[in-house]
Amino acid sequence: MKVWLIDELDDPGRLPALARRELRGWVPDHPALTDLQLAASELVANALEHGGGPWVRMSLLPVQEEGRHYWRLAVIDPGRKGEVPLPRRPGPEDTRGRGLWLVHGLTSGCWGTGLTRMGERVVWALFAR
């Protein structure tokens, strides 16, 4: 697990790059690395923008479901008003609002959101391992 304290970052806008680098250290030669990095970039950028808190946490755990092996990528932030993110329907001229659709496509719909008991917001995604 990796925790970034926003106030300690020289440039919080670099958080997606830091997440990609962290994943490269965790699973350097895995075939899913590129997809994991792209999804992590989107999710940590969303957490930074919408999380409203002093930190962002990312984890990558091996899981097994129905006999299949996956990586479970999770990005957690303090949350705001107990809301979970939902995909938007951006218009053709919008330059934002496609990140969760991208994660949906990368995972063939195997992703979700939720709140921890402490009210933290979690966005997770499964990738074949």
N, CA, C and O atoms as a printed pandas DataFrame, in Angstrom:
     atom_number atom_name residue_name chain_id  residue_number  x_coord  y_coord  z_coord
0              1         N          MET        A               1    0.851   -1.171    0.000
1              2        CA          MET        A               1    0.000    0.000    0.000
2              3         C          MET        A               1    0.896    1.234    0.000
3              4         O          MET        A               1    1.960    1.246    0.619
4              5         N          LYS        A               2    0.451    2.263   -0.700
5              6        CA          LYS        A               2    1.169    3.526   -0.756
6              7         C          LYS        A               2    0.205    4.637   -0.349
7              8         O          LYS        A               2   -0.941    4.673   -0.796
8              9         N          VAL        A               3    0.680    5.534    0.497
9             10        CA          VAL        A               3   -0.104    6.696    0.908
10            11         C          VAL        A               3    0.676    7.945    0.506
11            12         O          VAL        A               3    1.859    8.082    0.819
12            13         N          TRP        A               4    0.001    8.838   -0.183
13            14        CA          TRP        A               4    0.592   10.125   -0.522
14            15         C          TRP        A               4   -0.075   11.200    0.309
15            16         O          TRP        A               4   -1.302   11.304    0.323
16            17         N          LEU        A               5    0.718   12.001    1.000
17            18        CA          LEU        A               5    0.203   13.152    1.732
18            19         C          LEU        A               5    0.297   14.340    0.796
19            20         O          LEU        A               5    1.383   14.739    0.375
20            21         N          ILE        A               6   -0.852   14.893    0.482
21            22        CA          ILE        A               6   -0.926   15.937   -0.544
22            23         C          ILE        A               6   -0.030   17.125   -0.208
23            24         O          ILE        A               6    0.643   17.652   -1.093
24            25         N          ASP        A               7   -0.008   17.553    1.045
25            26        CA          ASP        A               7    0.805   18.706    1.429
26            27         C          ASP        A               7    2.300   18.458    1.275
27            28         O          ASP        A               7    3.074   19.411    1.185
28            29         N          GLU        A               8    2.714   17.208    1.244
29            30        CA          GLU        A               8    4.130   16.889    1.117
30            31         C          GLU        A               8    4.590   16.763   -0.326
31            32         O          GLU        A               8    5.785   16.614   -0.582
32            33         N          LEU        A               9    3.666   16.821   -1.268
33            34        CA          LEU        A               9    4.026   16.736   -2.683
34            35         C          LEU        A               9    4.433   18.112   -3.195
35            36         O          LEU        A               9    3.729   19.096   -2.969
36            37         N          ASP        A              10    5.563   18.180   -3.882
37            38        CA          ASP        A              10    5.983   19.449   -4.475
38            39         C          ASP        A              10    4.942   19.945   -5.471
39            40         O          ASP        A              10    4.646   21.138   -5.539
40            41         N          ASP        A              11    4.393   19.013   -6.238
41            42        CA          ASP        A              11    3.386   19.334   -7.250
42            43         C          ASP        A              11    2.323   18.236   -7.223
43            44         O          ASP        A              11    2.531   17.170   -7.803
44            45         N          PRO        A              12    1.187   18.477   -6.559
45            46        CA          PRO        A              12    0.146   17.440   -6.495
46            47         C          PRO        A              12   -0.301   16.942   -7.871
47            48         O          PRO        A              12   -0.788   15.818   -7.987
48            49         N          GLY        A              13   -0.145   17.748   -8.897
49            50        CA          GLY        A              13   -0.506   17.322  -10.246
50            51         C          GLY        A              13    0.336   16.173  -10.760
51            52         O          GLY        A              13   -0.004   15.548  -11.765
52            53         N          ARG        A              14    1.429   15.893  -10.077
53            54        CA          ARG        A              14    2.288   14.773  -10.467
54            55         C          ARG        A              14    1.822   13.443   -9.867
55            56         O          ARG        A              14    2.436   12.406  -10.118
56            57         N          LEU        A              15    0.763   13.463   -9.091
57            58        CA          LEU        A              15    0.306   12.242   -8.432
58            59         C          LEU        A              15    0.044   11.092   -9.415
59            60         O          LEU        A              15    0.430    9.964   -9.110
60            61         N          PRO        A              16   -0.585   11.310  -10.567
61            62        CA          PRO        A              16   -0.748   10.192  -11.505
62            63         C          PRO        A              16    0.585    9.567  -11.929
63            64         O          PRO        A              16    0.683    8.346  -12.048
64            65         N          ALA        A              17    1.593   10.380  -12.155
65            66        CA          ALA        A              17    2.913    9.853  -12.526
66            67         C          ALA        A              17    3.529    9.070  -11.368
67            68         O          ALA        A              17    4.171    8.043  -11.584
68            69         N          LEU        A              18    3.337    9.549  -10.151
69            70        CA          LEU        A              18    3.848    8.834   -8.989
70            71         C          LEU        A              18    3.162    7.473   -8.834
71            72         O          LEU        A              18    3.805    6.489   -8.467
72            73         N          ALA        A              19    1.861    7.423   -9.113
73            74        CA          ALA        A              19    1.129    6.156   -9.036
74            75         C          ALA        A              19    1.640    5.172  -10.087
75            76         O          ALA        A              19    1.809    3.988   -9.798
76            77         N          ARG        A              20    1.885    5.654  -11.295
77            78        CA          ARG        A              20    2.417    4.780  -12.349
78            79         C          ARG        A              20    3.780    4.220  -11.951
79            80         O          ARG        A              20    4.051    3.034  -12.141
80            81         N          ARG        A              21    4.627    5.073  -11.401
81            82        CA          ARG        A              21    5.959    4.640  -10.981
82            83         C          ARG        A              21    5.862    3.599   -9.856
83            84         O          ARG        A              21    6.601    2.614   -9.854
84            85         N          GLU        A              22    4.961    3.819   -8.916
85            86        CA          GLU        A              22    4.785    2.882   -7.810
86            87         C          GLU        A              22    4.382    1.501   -8.333
87            88         O          GLU        A              22    4.918    0.485   -7.891
88            89         N          LEU        A              23    3.445    1.472   -9.267
89            90        CA          LEU        A              23    3.008    0.194   -9.833
90            91         C          LEU        A              23    4.142   -0.498  -10.586
91            92         O          LEU        A              23    4.267   -1.721  -10.540
92            93         N          ARG        A              24    4.955    0.274  -11.267
93            94        CA          ARG        A              24    6.099   -0.300  -11.981
94            95         C          ARG        A              24    7.042   -0.999  -10.992
95            96         O          ARG        A              24    7.654   -2.013  -11.326
96            97         N          GLY        A              25    7.155   -0.458   -9.790
97            98        CA          GLY        A              25    7.960   -1.097   -8.766
98            99         C          GLY        A              25    7.305   -2.342   -8.187
99           100         O          GLY        A              25    8.003   -3.276   -7.793
100          101         N          TRP        A              26    5.982   -2.372   -8.128
101          102        CA          TRP        A              26    5.257   -3.503   -7.545
102          103         C          TRP        A              26    5.176   -4.697   -8.497
103          104         O          TRP        A              26    5.379   -5.836   -8.077
104          105         N          VAL        A              27    4.882   -4.447   -9.769
105          106        CA          VAL        A              27    4.722   -5.538  -10.756
106          107         C          VAL        A              27    5.432   -5.159  -12.054
107          108         O          VAL        A              27    4.776   -4.921  -13.068
108          109         N          PRO        A              28    6.769   -5.102  -12.034
109          110        CA          PRO        A              28    7.510   -4.523  -13.150
110          111         C          PRO        A              28    7.336   -5.210  -14.492
111          112         O          PRO        A              28    7.347   -4.540  -15.525
112          113         N          ASP        A              29    7.176   -6.509  -14.508
113          114        CA          ASP        A              29    7.140   -7.223  -15.785
114          115         C          ASP        A              29    5.787   -7.846  -16.081
115          116         O          ASP        A              29    5.686   -8.720  -16.942
116          117         N          HIS        A              30    4.752   -7.414  -15.387
117          118        CA          HIS        A              30    3.443   -8.052  -15.562
118          119         C          HIS        A              30    2.773   -7.549  -16.837
119          120         O          HIS        A              30    2.845   -6.356  -17.133
120          121         N          PRO        A              31    2.117   -8.436  -17.604
121          122        CA          PRO        A              31    1.444   -8.016  -18.833
122          123         C          PRO        A              31    0.346   -6.973  -18.619
123          124         O          PRO        A              31    0.037   -6.209  -19.534
124          125         N          ALA        A              32   -0.242   -6.932  -17.431
125          126        CA          ALA        A              32   -1.320   -5.963  -17.155
126          127         C          ALA        A              32   -0.786   -4.611  -16.678
127          128         O          ALA        A              32   -1.577   -3.714  -16.387
128          129         N          LEU        A              33    0.533   -4.446  -16.593
129          130        CA          LEU        A              33    1.097   -3.227  -16.020
130          131         C          LEU        A              33    0.591   -1.963  -16.713
131          132         O          LEU        A              33    0.212   -1.009  -16.034
132          133         N          THR        A              34    0.574   -1.932  -18.017
133          134        CA          THR        A              34    0.144   -0.722  -18.729
134          135         C          THR        A              34   -1.297   -0.366  -18.390
135          136         O          THR        A              34   -1.601    0.802  -18.147
136          137         N          ASP        A              35   -2.189   -1.352  -18.371
137          138        CA          ASP        A              35   -3.585   -1.087  -18.026
138          139         C          ASP        A              35   -3.719   -0.668  -16.565
139          140         O          ASP        A              35   -4.492    0.233  -16.242
140          141         N          LEU        A              36   -2.966   -1.324  -15.683
141          142        CA          LEU        A              36   -2.974   -0.938  -14.265
142          143         C          LEU        A              36   -2.532    0.512  -14.099
143          144         O          LEU        A              36   -3.137    1.271  -13.342
144          145         N          GLN        A              37   -1.486    0.884  -14.806
145          146        CA          GLN        A              37   -0.970    2.252  -14.701
146          147         C          GLN        A              37   -1.974    3.271  -15.222
147          148         O          GLN        A              37   -2.157    4.327  -14.616
148          149         N          LEU        A              38   -2.623    2.966  -16.333
149          150        CA          LEU        A              38   -3.608    3.892  -16.883
150          151         C          LEU        A              38   -4.786    4.061  -15.934
151          152         O          LEU        A              38   -5.234    5.180  -15.684
152          153         N          ALA        A              39   -5.286    2.948  -15.405
153          154        CA          ALA        A              39   -6.409    3.027  -14.462
154          155         C          ALA        A              39   -5.995    3.771  -13.199
155          156         O          ALA        A              39   -6.743    4.617  -12.707
156          157         N          ALA        A              40   -4.822    3.469  -12.672
157          158        CA          ALA        A              40   -4.350    4.148  -11.456
158          159         C          ALA        A              40   -4.213    5.649  -11.692
159          160         O          ALA        A              40   -4.574    6.448  -10.829
160          161         N          SER        A              41   -3.698    6.032  -12.845
161          162        CA          SER        A              41   -3.573    7.460  -13.166
162          163         C          SER        A              41   -4.918    8.158  -13.090
163          164         O          SER        A              41   -5.045    9.226  -12.491
164          165         N          GLU        A              42   -5.915    7.546  -13.700
165          166        CA          GLU        A              42   -7.261    8.136  -13.687
166          167         C          GLU        A              42   -7.828    8.192  -12.275
167          168         O          GLU        A              42   -8.389    9.209  -11.867
168          169         N          LEU        A              43   -7.682    7.104  -11.534
169          170        CA          LEU        A              43   -8.304    7.042  -10.214
170          171         C          LEU        A              43   -7.638    7.962   -9.201
171          172         O          LEU        A              43   -8.326    8.581   -8.390
172          173         N          VAL        A              44   -6.304    8.063   -9.234
173          174        CA          VAL        A              44   -5.664    8.971   -8.281
174          175         C          VAL        A              44   -5.917   10.427   -8.664
175          176         O          VAL        A              44   -6.028   11.283   -7.787
176          177         N          ALA        A              45   -6.010   10.716   -9.957
177          178        CA          ALA        A              45   -6.352   12.083  -10.373
178          179         C          ALA        A              45   -7.752   12.446   -9.889
179          180         O          ALA        A              45   -7.976   13.563   -9.423
180          181         N          ASN        A              46   -8.694   11.510   -9.997
181          182        CA          ASN        A              46  -10.055   11.748   -9.490
182          183         C          ASN        A              46  -10.047   11.947   -7.979
183          184         O          ASN        A              46  -10.718   12.839   -7.460
184          185         N          ALA        A              47   -9.281   11.109   -7.275
185          186        CA          ALA        A              47   -9.211   11.224   -5.815
186          187         C          ALA        A              47   -8.626   12.565   -5.405
187          188         O          ALA        A              47   -9.091   13.185   -4.449
188          189         N          LEU        A              48   -7.620   13.005   -6.117
189          190        CA          LEU        A              48   -7.001   14.294   -5.821
190          191         C          LEU        A              48   -7.990   15.436   -6.039
191          192         O          LEU        A              48   -8.093   16.351   -5.222
192          193         N          GLU        A              49   -8.710   15.367   -7.147
193          194        CA          GLU        A              49   -9.635   16.453   -7.489
194          195         C          GLU        A              49  -10.916   16.441   -6.663
195          196         O          GLU        A              49  -11.389   17.494   -6.235
196          197         N          HIS        A              50  -11.474   15.268   -6.439
197          198        CA          HIS        A              50  -12.790   15.186   -5.813
198          199         C          HIS        A              50  -12.777   14.681   -4.372
199          200         O          HIS        A              50  -13.790   14.767   -3.677
200          201         N          GLY        A              51  -11.640   14.157   -3.921
201          202        CA          GLY        A              51  -11.575   13.555   -2.589
202          203         C          GLY        A              51  -11.640   14.550   -1.453
203          204         O          GLY        A              51  -12.129   14.235   -0.369
204          205         N          GLY        A              52  -11.149   15.750   -1.699
205          206        CA          GLY        A              52  -11.245   16.796   -0.695
206          207         C          GLY        A              52  -10.479   16.527    0.579
207          208         O          GLY        A              52  -10.862   17.015    1.643
208          209         N          GLY        A              53   -9.404   15.763    0.496
209          210        CA          GLY        A              53   -8.693   15.450    1.717
210          211         C          GLY        A              53   -7.193   15.615    1.608
211          212         O          GLY        A              53   -6.662   15.959    0.553
212          213         N          PRO        A              54   -6.517   15.362    2.724
213          214        CA          PRO        A              54   -5.072   15.574    2.770
214          215         C          PRO        A              54   -4.240   14.399    2.269
215          216         O          PRO        A              54   -3.012   14.482    2.243
216          217         N          TRP        A              55   -4.886   13.308    1.870
217          218        CA          TRP        A              55   -4.137   12.138    1.441
218          219         C          TRP        A              55   -4.886   11.349    0.379
219          220         O          TRP        A              55   -6.097   11.495    0.210
220          221         N          VAL        A              56   -4.137   10.505   -0.337
221          222        CA          VAL        A              56   -4.679    9.524   -1.285
222          223         C          VAL        A              56   -3.896    8.240   -1.038
223          224         O          VAL        A              56   -2.674    8.260   -0.894
224          225         N          ARG        A              57   -4.613    7.130   -0.992
225          226        CA          ARG        A              57   -3.995    5.830   -0.718
226          227         C          ARG        A              57   -4.279    4.896   -1.888
227          228         O          ARG        A              57   -5.383    4.890   -2.431
228          229         N          MET        A              58   -3.270    4.098   -2.278
229          230        CA          MET        A              58   -3.427    3.139   -3.368
230          231         C          MET        A              58   -2.896    1.788   -2.915
231          232         O          MET        A              58   -1.862    1.704   -2.254
232          233         N          SER        A              59   -3.614    0.735   -3.279
233          234        CA          SER        A              59   -3.146   -0.612   -2.972
234          235         C          SER        A              59   -3.343   -1.509   -4.189
235          236         O          SER        A              59   -4.174   -1.244   -5.058
236          237         N          LEU        A              60   -2.561   -2.566   -4.220
237          238        CA          LEU        A              60   -2.675   -3.579   -5.269
238          239         C          LEU        A              60   -2.522   -4.928   -4.580
239          240         O          LEU        A              60   -1.461   -5.251   -4.046
240          241         N          LEU        A              61   -3.596   -5.709   -4.600
241          242        CA          LEU        A              61   -3.602   -7.000   -3.904
242          243         C          LEU        A              61   -3.971   -8.122   -4.854
243          244         O          LEU        A              61   -4.838   -7.948   -5.710
244          245         N          PRO        A              62   -3.322   -9.280   -4.714
245          246        CA          PRO        A              62   -3.760  -10.443   -5.496
246          247         C          PRO        A              62   -5.032  -11.011   -4.865
247          248         O          PRO        A              62   -5.101  -11.198   -3.650
248          249         N          VAL        A              63   -6.026  -11.280   -5.693
249          250        CA          VAL        A              63   -7.275  -11.872   -5.208
250          251         C          VAL        A              63   -7.678  -13.014   -6.134
251          252         O          VAL        A              63   -7.228  -13.104   -7.276
252          253         N          GLN        A              64   -8.532  -13.877   -5.611
253          254        CA          GLN        A              64   -9.072  -14.972   -6.406
254          255         C          GLN        A              64  -10.582  -14.946   -6.275
255          256         O          GLN        A              64  -11.121  -14.904   -5.169
256          257         N          GLU        A              65  -11.257  -14.970   -7.408
257          258        CA          GLU        A              65  -12.715  -15.010   -7.430
258          259         C          GLU        A              65  -13.157  -16.034   -8.458
259          260         O          GLU        A              65  -12.746  -15.996   -9.617
260          261         N          GLU        A              66  -14.000  -16.947   -8.013
261          262        CA          GLU        A              66  -14.535  -17.983   -8.892
262          263         C          GLU        A              66  -13.439  -18.700   -9.666
263          264         O          GLU        A              66  -13.583  -18.969  -10.858
264          265         N          GLY        A              67  -12.337  -19.008   -8.976
265          266        CA          GLY        A              67  -11.240  -19.745   -9.589
266          267         C          GLY        A              67  -10.336  -18.931  -10.493
267          268         O          GLY        A              67   -9.403  -19.479  -11.081
268          269         N          ARG        A              68  -10.587  -17.652  -10.618
269          270        CA          ARG        A              68   -9.745  -16.797  -11.462
270          271         C          ARG        A              68   -8.892  -15.904  -10.574
271          272         O          ARG        A              68   -9.289  -15.526   -9.472
272          273         N          HIS        A              69   -7.712  -15.577  -11.081
273          274        CA          HIS        A              69   -6.760  -14.771  -10.326
274          275         C          HIS        A              69   -6.719  -13.352  -10.885
275          276         O          HIS        A              69   -6.610  -13.148  -12.094
276          277         N          TYR        A              70   -6.810  -12.383   -9.987
277          278        CA          TYR        A              70   -6.847  -10.975  -10.378
278          279         C          TYR        A              70   -5.895  -10.149   -9.511
279          280         O          TYR        A              70   -5.487  -10.556   -8.423
280          281         N          TRP        A              71   -5.568   -8.995  -10.034
281          282        CA          TRP        A              71   -5.013   -7.912   -9.227
282          283         C          TRP        A              71   -6.185   -7.013   -8.881
283          284         O          TRP        A              71   -6.976   -6.656   -9.754
284          285         N          ARG        A              72   -6.303   -6.646   -7.614
285          286        CA          ARG        A              72   -7.332   -5.690   -7.192
286          287         C          ARG        A              72   -6.631   -4.374   -6.881
287          288         O          ARG        A              72   -5.969   -4.221   -5.854
288          289         N          LEU        A              73   -6.798   -3.432   -7.800
289          290        CA          LEU        A              73   -6.273   -2.084   -7.629
290          291         C          LEU        A              73   -7.332   -1.276   -6.898
291          292         O          LEU        A              73   -8.491   -1.249   -7.313
292          293         N          ALA        A              74   -6.947   -0.622   -5.821
293          294        CA          ALA        A              74   -7.895    0.215   -5.086
294          295         C          ALA        A              74   -7.258    1.569   -4.814
295          296         O          ALA        A              74   -6.088    1.657   -4.443
296          297         N          VAL        A              75   -8.041    2.614   -5.003
297          298        CA          VAL        A              75   -7.629    3.974   -4.659
298          299         C          VAL        A              75   -8.641    4.488   -3.644
299          300         O          VAL        A              75   -9.851    4.452   -3.871
300          301         N          ILE        A              76   -8.122    4.964   -2.526
301          302        CA          ILE        A              76   -8.959    5.390   -1.406
302          303         C          ILE        A              76   -8.639    6.841   -1.097
303          304         O          ILE        A              76   -7.477    7.248   -1.117
304          305         N          ASP        A              77   -9.670    7.618   -0.810
305          306        CA          ASP        A              77   -9.476    8.993   -0.356
306          307         C          ASP        A              77  -10.436    9.258    0.795
307          308         O          ASP        A              77  -11.343    8.460    1.034
308          309         N          PRO        A              78  -10.254   10.368    1.515
309          310        CA          PRO        A              78  -11.109   10.630    2.677
310          311         C          PRO        A              78  -12.587   10.784    2.340
311          312         O          PRO        A              78  -13.434   10.687    3.227
312          313         N          GLY        A              79  -12.901   11.018    1.088
313          314        CA          GLY        A              79  -14.297   11.172    0.692
314          315         C          GLY        A              79  -14.815   12.568    1.002
315          316         O          GLY        A              79  -14.170   13.363    1.687
316          317         N          ARG        A              80  -15.977   12.831    0.486
317          318        CA          ARG        A              80  -16.607   14.129    0.688
318          319         C          ARG        A              80  -18.103   13.895    0.711
319          320         O          ARG        A              80  -18.692   13.462   -0.280
320          321         N          LYS        A              81  -18.709   14.181    1.841
321          322        CA          LYS        A              81  -20.165   14.053    1.990
322          323         C          LYS        A              81  -20.674   12.635    1.759
323          324         O          LYS        A              81  -21.843   12.442    1.425
324          325         N          GLY        A              82  -19.819   11.658    1.930
325          326        CA          GLY        A              82  -20.257   10.278    1.780
326          327         C          GLY        A              82  -20.668    9.894    0.373
327          328         O          GLY        A              82  -21.413    8.931    0.194
328          329         N          GLU        A              83  -20.203   10.619   -0.624
329          330        CA          GLU        A              83  -20.569   10.331   -2.008
330          331         C          GLU        A              83  -19.568    9.383   -2.647
331          332         O          GLU        A              83  -18.379    9.421   -2.333
332          333         N          VAL        A              84  -20.046    8.543   -3.536
333          334        CA          VAL        A              84  -19.154    7.709   -4.332
334          335         C          VAL        A              84  -19.199    8.206   -5.774
335          336         O          VAL        A              84  -20.228    8.705   -6.229
336          337         N          PRO        A              85  -18.089    8.071   -6.492
337          338        CA          PRO        A              85  -18.066    8.558   -7.873
338          339         C          PRO        A              85  -18.908    7.678   -8.797
339          340         O          PRO        A              85  -19.014    6.466   -8.610
340          341         N          LEU        A              86  -19.485    8.308   -9.771
341          342        CA          LEU        A              86  -20.257    7.627  -10.806
342          343         C          LEU        A              86  -19.786    8.129  -12.164
343          344         O          LEU        A              86  -19.389    9.287  -12.294
344          345         N          PRO        A              87  -19.826    7.269  -13.176
345          346        CA          PRO        A              87  -19.454    7.741  -14.515
346          347         C          PRO        A              87  -20.404    8.847  -14.977
347          348         O          PRO        A              87  -21.607    8.794  -14.722
348          349         N          ARG        A              88  -19.851    9.835  -15.651
349          350        CA          ARG        A              88  -20.656   10.916  -16.221
350          351         C          ARG        A              88  -20.895   10.657  -17.699
351          352         O          ARG        A              88  -20.248    9.802  -18.304
352          353         N          ARG        A              89  -21.794   11.372  -18.249
353          354        CA          ARG        A              89  -22.049   11.331  -19.695
354          355         C          ARG        A              89  -21.571   12.655  -20.286
355          356         O          ARG        A              89  -22.367   13.575  -20.475
356          357         N          PRO        A              90  -20.259   12.753  -20.581
357          358        CA          PRO        A              90  -19.762   14.017  -21.114
358          359         C          PRO        A              90  -20.250   14.243  -22.540
359          360         O          PRO        A              90  -20.461   13.304  -23.307
360          361         N          GLY        A              91  -20.417   15.498  -22.860
361          362        CA          GLY        A              91  -20.782   15.861  -24.223
362          363         C          GLY        A              91  -19.570   15.796  -25.137
363          364         O          GLY        A              91  -18.444   15.661  -24.658
364          365         N          PRO        A              92  -19.779   15.888  -26.436
365          366        CA          PRO        A              92  -18.670   15.762  -27.385
366          367         C          PRO        A              92  -17.618   16.864  -27.229
367          368         O          PRO        A              92  -16.459   16.663  -27.591
368          369         N          GLU        A              93  -18.000   18.001  -26.707
369          370        CA          GLU        A              93  -17.055   19.102  -26.535
370          371         C          GLU        A              93  -16.379   19.108  -25.165
371          372         O          GLU        A              93  -15.424   19.854  -24.950
372          373         N          ASP        A              94  -16.869   18.281  -24.236
373          374        CA          ASP        A              94  -16.278   18.229  -22.899
374          375         C          ASP        A              94  -14.883   17.616  -22.957
375          376         O          ASP        A              94  -14.646   16.648  -23.679
376          377         N          THR        A              95  -13.973   18.191  -22.191
377          378        CA          THR        A              95  -12.601   17.683  -22.148
378          379         C          THR        A              95  -12.359   16.804  -20.935
379          380         O          THR        A              95  -11.251   16.301  -20.749
380          381         N          ARG        A              96  -13.372   16.610  -20.109
381          382        CA          ARG        A              96  -13.241   15.816  -18.890
382          383         C          ARG        A              96  -14.445   14.889  -18.747
383          384         O          ARG        A              96  -15.411   14.979  -19.503
384          385         N          GLY        A              97  -14.366   13.996  -17.761
385          386        CA          GLY        A              97  -15.522   13.170  -17.449
386          387         C          GLY        A              97  -15.529   11.791  -18.072
387          388         O          GLY        A              97  -16.567   11.129  -18.094
388          389         N          ARG        A              98  -14.385   11.345  -18.581
389          390        CA          ARG        A              98  -14.338   10.034  -19.224
390          391         C          ARG        A              98  -13.514    9.005  -18.459
391          392         O          ARG        A              98  -13.421    7.856  -18.891
392          393         N          GLY        A              99  -12.920    9.385  -17.344
393          394        CA          GLY        A              99  -11.999    8.512  -16.616
394          395         C          GLY        A              99  -12.610    7.211  -16.147
395          396         O          GLY        A              99  -12.014    6.149  -16.328
396          397         N          LEU        A             100  -13.790    7.272  -15.547
397          398        CA          LEU        A             100  -14.407    6.030  -15.072
398          399         C          LEU        A             100  -14.865    5.145  -16.231
399          400         O          LEU        A             100  -14.896    3.921  -16.102
400          401         N          TRP        A             101  -15.217    5.752  -17.352
401          402        CA          TRP        A             101  -15.552    4.946  -18.534
402          403         C          TRP        A             101  -14.306    4.244  -19.048
403          404         O          TRP        A             101  -14.375    3.104  -19.507
404          405         N          LEU        A             102  -13.169    4.920  -18.970
405          406        CA          LEU        A             102  -11.912    4.305  -19.368
406          407         C          LEU        A             102  -11.605    3.103  -18.471
407          408         O          LEU        A             102  -11.237    2.039  -18.967
408          409         N          VAL        A             103  -11.754    3.267  -17.163
409          410        CA          VAL        A             103  -11.539    2.160  -16.226
410          411         C          VAL        A             103  -12.528    1.033  -16.526
411          412         O          VAL        A             103  -12.156   -0.140  -16.493
412          413         N          HIS        A             104  -13.765    1.373  -16.813
413          414        CA          HIS        A             104  -14.777    0.374  -17.167
414          415         C          HIS        A             104  -14.316   -0.447  -18.377
415          416         O          HIS        A             104  -14.418   -1.674  -18.380
416          417         N          GLY        A             105  -13.815    0.233  -19.386
417          418        CA          GLY        A             105  -13.346   -0.465  -20.585
418          419         C          GLY        A             105  -12.116   -1.328  -20.328
419          420         O          GLY        A             105  -12.028   -2.446  -20.836
420          421         N          LEU        A             106  -11.176   -0.827  -19.555
421          422        CA          LEU        A             106   -9.959   -1.584  -19.260
422          423         C          LEU        A             106  -10.248   -2.852  -18.459
423          424         O          LEU        A             106   -9.520   -3.838  -18.573
424          425         N          THR        A             107  -11.300   -2.831  -17.657
425          426        CA          THR        A             107  -11.615   -3.958  -16.772
426          427         C          THR        A             107  -12.810   -4.784  -17.251
427          428         O          THR        A             107  -13.250   -5.693  -16.548
428          429         N          SER        A             108  -13.328   -4.485  -18.413
429          430        CA          SER        A             108  -14.541   -5.149  -18.914
430          431         C          SER        A             108  -15.666   -5.074  -17.893
431          432         O          SER        A             108  -16.427   -6.026  -17.718
432          433         N          GLY        A             109  -15.760   -3.932  -17.220
433          434        CA          GLY        A             109  -16.832   -3.695  -16.266
434          435         C          GLY        A             109  -16.578   -4.230  -14.864
435          436         O          GLY        A             109  -17.464   -4.165  -14.012
436          437         N          CYS        A             110  -15.392   -4.752  -14.609
437          438        CA          CYS        A             110  -15.078   -5.311  -13.279
438          439         C          CYS        A             110  -14.441   -4.248  -12.390
439          440         O          CYS        A             110  -13.242   -4.291  -12.112
440          441         N          TRP        A             111  -15.240   -3.315  -11.957
441          442        CA          TRP        A             111  -14.778   -2.254  -11.073
442          443         C          TRP        A             111  -15.972   -1.798  -10.251
443          444         O          TRP        A             111  -17.113   -2.151  -10.550
444          445         N          GLY        A             112  -15.708   -1.023   -9.229
445          446        CA          GLY        A             112  -16.811   -0.531   -8.415
446          447         C          GLY        A             112  -16.348    0.531   -7.435
447          448         O          GLY        A             112  -15.173    0.891   -7.365
448          449         N          THR        A             113  -17.323    1.014   -6.685
449          450        CA          THR        A             113  -17.053    2.053   -5.701
450          451         C          THR        A             113  -17.722    1.677   -4.395
451          452         O          THR        A             113  -18.605    0.820   -4.354
452          453         N          GLY        A             114  -17.298    2.317   -3.349
453          454        CA          GLY        A             114  -17.920    2.077   -2.060
454          455         C          GLY        A             114  -17.348    2.999   -1.011
455          456         O          GLY        A             114  -16.471    3.820   -1.280
456          457         N          LEU        A             115  -17.868    2.842    0.196
457          458        CA          LEU        A             115  -17.392    3.610    1.338
458          459         C          LEU        A             115  -16.930    2.637    2.411
459          460         O          LEU        A             115  -17.553    1.599    2.634
460          461         N          THR        A             116  -15.834    2.982    3.072
461          462        CA          THR        A             116  -15.390    2.178    4.203
462          463         C          THR        A             116  -16.260    2.522    5.404
463          464         O          THR        A             116  -17.078    3.441    5.342
464          465         N          ARG        A             117  -16.082    1.779    6.506
465          466        CA          ARG        A             117  -16.823    2.077    7.735
466          467         C          ARG        A             117  -16.504    3.474    8.242
467          468         O          ARG        A             117  -17.315    4.091    8.933
468          469         N          MET        A             118  -15.323    3.973    7.899
469          470        CA          MET        A             118  -14.916    5.312    8.352
470          471         C          MET        A             118  -15.349    6.403    7.377
471          472         O          MET        A             118  -15.025    7.574    7.578
472          473         N          GLY        A             119  -16.071    6.037    6.333
473          474        CA          GLY        A             119  -16.552    7.019    5.377
474          475         C          GLY        A             119  -15.565    7.354    4.278
475          476         O          GLY        A             119  -15.801    8.279    3.500
476          477         N          GLU        A             120  -14.461    6.620    4.197
477          478        CA          GLU        A             120  -13.508    6.854    3.114
478          479         C          GLU        A             120  -14.098    6.314    1.817
479          480         O          GLU        A             120  -14.820    5.318    1.813
480          481         N          ARG        A             121  -13.783    6.976    0.741
481          482        CA          ARG        A             121  -14.275    6.555   -0.566
482          483         C          ARG        A             121  -13.257    5.624   -1.218
483          484         O          ARG        A             121  -12.059    5.907   -1.230
484          485         N          VAL        A             122  -13.749    4.509   -1.758
485          486        CA          VAL        A             122  -12.913    3.509   -2.407
486          487         C          VAL        A             122  -13.392    3.321   -3.835
487          488         O          VAL        A             122  -14.588    3.178   -4.087
488          489         N          VAL        A             123  -12.456    3.324   -4.757
489          490        CA          VAL        A             123  -12.739    2.917   -6.134
490          491         C          VAL        A             123  -11.772    1.781   -6.422
491          492         O          VAL        A             123  -10.562    1.936   -6.261
492          493         N          TRP        A             124  -12.302    0.639   -6.849
493          494        CA          TRP        A             124  -11.474   -0.531   -7.094
494          495         C          TRP        A             124  -11.695   -1.045   -8.510
495          496         O          TRP        A             124  -12.717   -0.770   -9.138
496          497         N          ALA        A             125  -10.724   -1.791   -8.991
497          498        CA          ALA        A             125  -10.803   -2.369  -10.341
498          499         C          ALA        A             125  -10.026   -3.685  -10.331
499          500         O          ALA        A             125   -9.000   -3.803   -9.662
500          501         N          LEU        A             126  -10.522   -4.671  -11.077
501          502        CA          LEU        A             126   -9.874   -5.969  -11.180
502          503         C          LEU        A             126   -9.214   -6.126  -12.535
503          504         O          LEU        A             126   -9.773   -5.775  -13.574
504          505         N          PHE        A             127   -7.987   -6.675  -12.489
505          506        CA          PHE        A             127   -7.216   -6.938  -13.697
506          507         C          PHE        A             127   -6.698   -8.362  -13.631
507          508         O          PHE        A             127   -6.241   -8.799  -12.575
508          509         N          ALA        A             128   -6.758   -9.102  -14.740
509          510        CA          ALA        A             128   -6.269  -10.470  -14.771
510          511         C          ALA        A             128   -4.787  -10.491  -14.395
511          512         O          ALA        A             128   -4.013   -9.616  -14.784
512          513         N          ARG        A             129   -4.418  -11.523  -13.623
513          514        CA          ARG        A             129   -2.985  -11.640  -13.296
514          515         C          ARG        A             129   -2.443  -12.982  -13.717
515          516         O          ARG        A             129   -1.259  -13.259  -13.522
